[in-house]
Amino acid sequence: MNSIEQIRQISAKDLALLGLQDVAYVKAEQQDGQTLFAVYAADGRRLAMMPKLETAIAVVRQNDLEPLSVH
């Protein structure tokens, strides 16, 4: 089986875990009338809320993860 066929056979659980140790997602959210920046693990768990985008990105990088933006 080649690598493309293997990717097509990936389970939903394995797909959710893909990148779990490598990336975190940063998403702007409204809370109490202000914009905060939520940091999420690759599996969708919210890890933190930060007042500034720059702070959220710094926290992600300090934990050896690559920040990705969620629109």
C-alpha positions in Angstrom: 0.0 0.0 0.0 1.5 3.4 -1.0 1.4 6.4 1.3 -1.6 8.0 -0.4 -3.6 4.8 0.1 -2.5 4.8 3.7 -3.7 8.4 4.2 -7.1 7.5 2.7 -7.4 4.7 5.3 -6.8 6.9 8.3 -9.5 6.7 11.0 -11.3 9.8 12.4 -9.6 9.3 15.7 -6.1 9.1 14.1 -6.9 12.2 12.1 -7.8 14.1 15.2 -4.5 13.1 16.8 -2.5 14.1 13.7 -0.4 17.1 14.7 -1.4 16.9 18.4 2.3 17.2 19.4 3.2 19.8 16.8 0.6 22.5 16.4 -1.9 24.7 18.3 -4.6 26.8 16.9 -5.2 30.4 17.8 -8.7 31.8 17.3 -10.2 35.2 18.1 -13.3 34.9 20.3 -15.7 37.4 22.0 -16.1 37.2 25.7 -17.8 39.8 27.9 -17.7 42.3 25.0 -14.0 42.1 24.4 -11.9 40.1 21.9 -9.7 37.5 23.4 -7.4 34.9 21.7 -8.1 31.3 22.5 -5.4 28.7 22.1 -6.6 25.2 21.1 -4.8 21.9 20.9 -5.0 20.0 17.7 -7.7 17.8 19.2 -9.9 20.8 19.9 -9.3 21.2 23.6 -9.1 24.8 24.7 -5.8 25.4 26.4 -5.7 29.1 27.2 -7.3 32.5 26.6 -5.0 35.5 26.1 -5.8 39.2 25.8 -3.5 39.8 22.8 -2.7 37.8 19.7 1.0 38.3 20.2 0.8 36.8 23.7 -1.1 33.8 22.5 1.5 33.1 19.7 4.3 33.5 22.2 2.7 31.0 24.6 2.3 28.5 21.8 5.9 28.9 20.7 7.2 28.7 24.3 5.6 25.2 24.4 7.4 24.1 21.3 4.3 24.1 19.1 3.6 25.8 15.8 0.8 28.3 16.0 -1.9 28.2 13.3 -4.7 30.7 12.8 -8.3 29.7 12.8 -10.7 32.0 10.9 
